[in-house]
Amino acid sequence: MDVNSLLFELSNKGRFNVLNSLYNEPKRHSQLLKELNIPGSEISRHLRRLYEKSLIGKDIDNHYRITNIGKIFLQMMDIFEVSLHNKEFLNSHEITSIPVHLIFQLGKLKTVELSNKTMENMEIFENLVKDSSDFLLAITDQYQKSLLIEAEKKMKEKRTTIRALVDRNLLKSYNIPEGWSTLFKAPQEFFKKMLKKIRILDKIQLSLVVSEKGAILFLSKDGEIDYSQCLIDNHESFIKWIKELFEWYWTKSKSLRPFVRKEMQGK
């Protein structure tokens, strides 16, 4: 048995449907016949070929079940399906900024949509920040005053769990960027809270925002983050996937403390 022969078996839509039907639970021949509306002889042929390739097994009570190898191949097919659906975006952007273990989870993102209107993309970005109530996670290389003010408000109300990763280049000469101290009602208190909630990445190659309302992801193109195209979705699977992506980068980030002047810390 080799990869080519396995792919050949799954290239047949009938066999693919039989294997997919068995993914969640074992079934008898009669159940597959009723569910898939395929002639019994064809189902028997599909089951035999899938069995010969070790993609399915058969229990003593005549229930057919998918094997672990079968599950792996189905998951691979899901990855290909999602990738092909978004092939233009993925082929034109840098995807190495996404860790491999999350690339292998692309098959779960079947409802994700591509948005290619810059102004609408930024509006979605801002609305996710403003409308969040339970949690808000962000990675950004942009200095947006309005969103910083919104973050201060949410931190003060203590109703939203906030964490963010910012590009090292946003912070110049180990100081808070010029003008930040005049943005907030209580700058010293805000910057103290920032020390735990905001961290630094040496170089940001993607941008994202995720809350309980949904998520948005921008990737790099030609060396810079491309805000003209992005992936968006409010489905639970995409929210979870983007949260995992954020957490992966959070573990690689650095403390904000060296970049905050002593006077801004109230010391």
BALOVO-973951 format. One record per residue (C-alpha): residue number from 0; x, y, z. Coordinates in pm, whole numbers, plus 50000, padded with zeros to 5 digits. Layout:
! BALOVO-973951
r nr->NUM east->X north->Y up->Z
...
//
This chain:
! BALOVO-973951
r nr->0 east->50000 north->50000 up->50000
r nr->1 east->50135 north->50345 up->49908
r nr->2 east->50013 north->50704 up->49917
r nr->3 east->49915 north->50708 up->49550
r nr->4 east->49683 north->50409 up->49588
r nr->5 east->49520 north->50562 up->49897
r nr->6 east->49463 north->50892 up->49718
r nr->7 east->49318 north->50700 up->49425
r nr->8 east->49062 north->50535 up->49652
r nr->9 east->48956 north->50870 up->49796
r nr->10 east->48936 north->51028 up->49450
r nr->11 east->48613 north->50829 up->49401
r nr->12 east->48325 north->51039 up->49535
r nr->13 east->48122 north->50734 up->49639
r nr->14 east->48405 north->50587 up->49847
r nr->15 east->48481 north->50929 up->49992
r nr->16 east->48117 north->50967 up->50100
r nr->17 east->48116 north->50620 up->50257
r nr->18 east->48435 north->50693 up->50450
r nr->19 east->48309 north->51034 up->50556
r nr->20 east->47982 north->50882 up->50678
r nr->21 east->48174 north->50647 up->50905
r nr->22 east->48385 north->50922 up->51060
r nr->23 east->48164 north->50991 up->51361
r nr->24 east->48017 north->50646 up->51426
r nr->25 east->48026 north->50284 up->51302
r nr->26 east->47743 north->50182 up->51069
r nr->27 east->47603 north->49871 up->50906
r nr->28 east->47570 north->49821 up->50530
r nr->29 east->47194 north->49883 up->50554
r nr->30 east->47246 north->50217 up->50733
r nr->31 east->47486 north->50338 up->50465
r nr->32 east->47243 north->50225 up->50195
r nr->33 east->46964 north->50432 up->50347
r nr->34 east->47177 north->50736 up->50424
r nr->35 east->47376 north->50769 up->50101
r nr->36 east->47114 north->50650 up->49851
r nr->37 east->47373 north->50441 up->49668
r nr->38 east->47290 north->50097 up->49522
r nr->39 east->47376 north->49817 up->49762
r nr->40 east->47622 north->49657 up->49521
r nr->41 east->47818 north->49981 up->49493
r nr->42 east->47828 north->50025 up->49870
r nr->43 east->47958 north->49668 up->49903
r nr->44 east->48230 north->49742 up->49646
r nr->45 east->48329 north->50068 up->49818
r nr->46 east->48342 north->49898 up->50158
r nr->47 east->48556 north->49615 up->50023
r nr->48 east->48810 north->49851 up->49866
r nr->49 east->48825 north->50075 up->50172
r nr->50 east->48875 north->49767 up->50389
r nr->51 east->49156 north->49636 up->50166
r nr->52 east->49338 north->49966 up->50204
r nr->53 east->49295 north->49959 up->50586
r nr->54 east->49088 north->50278 up->50579
r nr->55 east->48798 north->50101 up->50751
r nr->56 east->48752 north->49794 up->50969
r nr->57 east->48458 north->49567 up->51046
r nr->58 east->48328 north->49471 up->51390
r nr->59 east->48196 north->49133 up->51490
r nr->60 east->47839 north->49265 up->51476
r nr->61 east->47886 north->49379 up->51112
r nr->62 east->47938 north->49746 up->51189
r nr->63 east->48192 north->49917 up->50967
r nr->64 east->48415 north->50170 up->51139
r nr->65 east->48678 north->50412 up->51016
r nr->66 east->49038 north->50338 up->51116
r nr->67 east->49286 north->50593 up->51248
r nr->68 east->49454 north->50597 up->50906
r nr->69 east->49116 north->50670 up->50750
r nr->70 east->49061 north->50960 up->50989
r nr->71 east->49402 north->51106 up->50909
r nr->72 east->49335 north->51097 up->50536
r nr->73 east->48993 north->51257 up->50576
r nr->74 east->49146 north->51537 up->50779
r nr->75 east->49403 north->51586 up->50505
r nr->76 east->49123 north->51614 up->50251
r nr->77 east->48960 north->51882 up->50468
r nr->78 east->49288 north->52077 up->50473
r nr->79 east->49307 north->52059 up->50092
r nr->80 east->48944 north->52167 up->50060
r nr->81 east->48986 north->52479 up->50276
r nr->82 east->49322 north->52559 up->50116
r nr->83 east->49185 north->52533 up->49762
r nr->84 east->48884 north->52745 up->49855
r nr->85 east->49126 north->53023 up->49963
r nr->86 east->49407 north->52938 up->49721
r nr->87 east->49458 north->53288 up->49578
r nr->88 east->49497 north->53441 up->49923
r nr->89 east->49722 north->53165 up->50057
r nr->90 east->49940 north->53156 up->49745
r nr->91 east->49994 north->53533 up->49743
r nr->92 east->50069 north->53577 up->50115
r nr->93 east->50335 north->53454 up->50356
r nr->94 east->50198 north->53158 up->50553
r nr->95 east->50520 north->53059 up->50731
r nr->96 east->50417 north->53302 up->51007
r nr->97 east->50151 north->53042 up->51096
r nr->98 east->50298 north->52749 up->51294
r nr->99 east->50281 north->52408 up->51128
r nr->100 east->50051 north->52256 up->51390
r nr->101 east->49789 north->52520 up->51306
r nr->102 east->49837 north->52475 up->50932
r nr->103 east->49734 north->52115 up->50991
r nr->104 east->49411 north->52241 up->51150
r nr->105 east->49300 north->52441 up->50846
r nr->106 east->49047 north->52171 up->50765
r nr->107 east->48837 north->52290 up->51060
r nr->108 east->48791 north->52636 up->50906
r nr->109 east->48533 north->52551 up->50641
r nr->110 east->48320 north->52861 up->50708
r nr->111 east->48601 north->53117 up->50691
r nr->112 east->48553 north->53399 up->50438
r nr->113 east->48792 north->53615 up->50239
r nr->114 east->48744 north->53992 up->50254
r nr->115 east->48930 north->54213 up->50006
r nr->116 east->48810 north->54565 up->50081
r nr->117 east->49063 north->54760 up->50289
r nr->118 east->48824 north->55009 up->50452
r nr->119 east->48575 north->54736 up->50542
r nr->120 east->48856 north->54521 up->50679
r nr->121 east->48974 north->54797 up->50911
r nr->122 east->48616 north->54864 up->51017
r nr->123 east->48576 north->54497 up->51110
r nr->124 east->48907 north->54518 up->51298
r nr->125 east->48791 north->54821 up->51498
r nr->126 east->48442 north->54684 up->51565
r nr->127 east->48586 north->54362 up->51707
r nr->128 east->48782 north->54576 up->51953
r nr->129 east->48489 north->54801 up->52043
r nr->130 east->48222 north->54529 up->52065
r nr->131 east->48421 north->54277 up->52269
r nr->132 east->48286 north->54209 up->52616
r nr->133 east->48436 north->53880 up->52743
r nr->134 east->48787 north->53885 up->52599
r nr->135 east->49000 north->54065 up->52342
r nr->136 east->49330 north->53943 up->52196
r nr->137 east->49524 north->54134 up->51932
r nr->138 east->49851 north->54134 up->51739
r nr->139 east->49925 north->54457 up->51556
r nr->140 east->50201 north->54664 up->51400
r nr->141 east->49977 north->54972 up->51387
r nr->142 east->49961 north->55266 up->51628
r nr->143 east->49589 north->55343 up->51652
r nr->144 east->49502 north->55611 up->51908
r nr->145 east->49128 north->55543 up->51901
r nr->146 east->49179 north->55175 up->51986
r nr->147 east->49419 north->55258 up->52271
r nr->148 east->49154 north->55483 up->52423
r nr->149 east->48900 north->55201 up->52386
r nr->150 east->49145 north->54963 up->52557
r nr->151 east->49185 north->55205 up->52849
r nr->152 east->48808 north->55217 up->52889
r nr->153 east->48773 north->54840 up->52893
r nr->154 east->49062 north->54800 up->53137
r nr->155 east->48903 north->55054 up->53371
r nr->156 east->48565 north->54879 up->53358
r nr->157 east->48738 north->54542 up->53419
r nr->158 east->48474 north->54362 up->53218
r nr->159 east->48695 north->54248 up->52932
r nr->160 east->49009 north->54038 up->52951
r nr->161 east->49258 north->54213 up->52723
r nr->162 east->49597 north->54107 up->52593
r nr->163 east->49793 north->54241 up->52297
r nr->164 east->50122 north->54194 up->52116
r nr->165 east->50282 north->54493 up->51946
r nr->166 east->50577 north->54534 up->51713
r nr->167 east->50902 north->54643 up->51875
r nr->168 east->50930 north->54922 up->51619
r nr->169 east->50622 north->55092 up->51764
r nr->170 east->50826 north->55173 up->52073
r nr->171 east->51109 north->55413 up->52006
r nr->172 east->51419 north->55473 up->52219
r nr->173 east->51284 north->55265 up->52506
r nr->174 east->51010 north->55524 up->52562
r nr->175 east->50635 north->55530 up->52527
r nr->176 east->50566 north->55683 up->52181
r nr->177 east->50533 north->56058 up->52182
r nr->178 east->50182 north->56171 up->52264
r nr->179 east->50062 north->55857 up->52438
r nr->180 east->50068 north->56017 up->52782
r nr->181 east->49816 north->56279 up->52672
r nr->182 east->49567 north->56027 up->52534
r nr->183 east->49439 north->55885 up->52860
r nr->184 east->49252 north->56012 up->53162
r nr->185 east->49486 north->55825 up->53397
r nr->186 east->49804 north->55750 up->53198
r nr->187 east->50016 north->55620 up->53488
r nr->188 east->49747 north->55374 up->53597
r nr->189 east->49691 north->55266 up->53236
r nr->190 east->50060 north->55205 up->53167
r nr->191 east->50094 north->55001 up->53486
r nr->192 east->49817 north->54773 up->53365
r nr->193 east->49974 north->54760 up->53020
r nr->194 east->50282 north->54590 up->53165
r nr->195 east->50089 north->54267 up->53215
r nr->196 east->49846 north->54293 up->52927
r nr->197 east->50072 north->54408 up->52641
r nr->198 east->50394 north->54240 up->52528
r nr->199 east->50642 north->54289 up->52247
r nr->200 east->50743 north->54088 up->51942
r nr->201 east->51069 north->54175 up->51768
r nr->202 east->50899 north->54155 up->51430
r nr->203 east->50532 north->54107 up->51353
r nr->204 east->50449 north->53928 up->51029
r nr->205 east->50074 north->53900 up->51078
r nr->206 east->49797 north->54096 up->51242
r nr->207 east->49485 north->53968 up->51413
r nr->208 east->49202 north->54050 up->51648
r nr->209 east->48984 north->53791 up->51816
r nr->210 east->48702 north->53819 up->52067
r nr->211 east->48390 north->53623 up->52148
r nr->212 east->48227 north->53810 up->51858
r nr->213 east->48459 north->53677 up->51588
r nr->214 east->48809 north->53702 up->51446
r nr->215 east->49008 north->53858 up->51164
r nr->216 east->49353 north->53764 up->51029
r nr->217 east->49590 north->53960 up->50804
r nr->218 east->49907 north->53804 up->50659
r nr->219 east->50220 north->53959 up->50511
r nr->220 east->50269 north->54019 up->50142
r nr->221 east->50595 north->54143 up->49988
r nr->222 east->50745 north->54195 up->50335
r nr->223 east->50460 north->54399 up->50486
r nr->224 east->50129 north->54312 up->50646
r nr->225 east->49859 north->54337 up->50380
r nr->226 east->49546 north->54506 up->50517
r nr->227 east->49367 north->54490 up->50183
r nr->228 east->49285 north->54118 up->50222
r nr->229 east->49203 north->53910 up->50526
r nr->230 east->49027 north->53602 up->50655
r nr->231 east->48722 north->53665 up->50874
r nr->232 east->48467 north->53450 up->51053
r nr->233 east->48256 north->53446 up->51368
r nr->234 east->48234 north->53066 up->51384
r nr->235 east->48359 north->52904 up->51705
r nr->236 east->48621 north->52699 up->51518
r nr->237 east->48789 north->53009 up->51369
r nr->238 east->48776 north->53195 up->51701
r nr->239 east->48946 north->52902 up->51872
r nr->240 east->49205 north->52869 up->51594
r nr->241 east->49296 north->53239 up->51608
r nr->242 east->49318 north->53224 up->51990
r nr->243 east->49566 north->52938 up->51960
r nr->244 east->49765 north->53141 up->51708
r nr->245 east->49777 north->53435 up->51949
r nr->246 east->49884 north->53216 up->52241
r nr->247 east->50165 north->53066 up->52031
r nr->248 east->50305 north->53413 up->51971
r nr->249 east->50243 north->53523 up->52331
r nr->250 east->50489 north->53255 up->52451
r nr->251 east->50753 north->53407 up->52221
r nr->252 east->50700 north->53768 up->52327
r nr->253 east->50896 north->53996 up->52560
r nr->254 east->50797 north->54215 up->52851
r nr->255 east->50693 north->54574 up->52787
r nr->256 east->50862 north->54692 up->53108
r nr->257 east->51199 north->54801 up->52961
r nr->258 east->51011 north->55021 up->52713
r nr->259 east->50810 north->55213 up->52973
r nr->260 east->50975 north->55517 up->53128
r nr->261 east->50999 north->55518 up->53505
r nr->262 east->50786 north->55827 up->53532
r nr->263 east->50510 north->55655 up->53335
r nr->264 east->50517 north->55370 up->53588
r nr->265 east->50468 north->55614 up->53871
r nr->266 east->50800 north->55526 up->54035
//
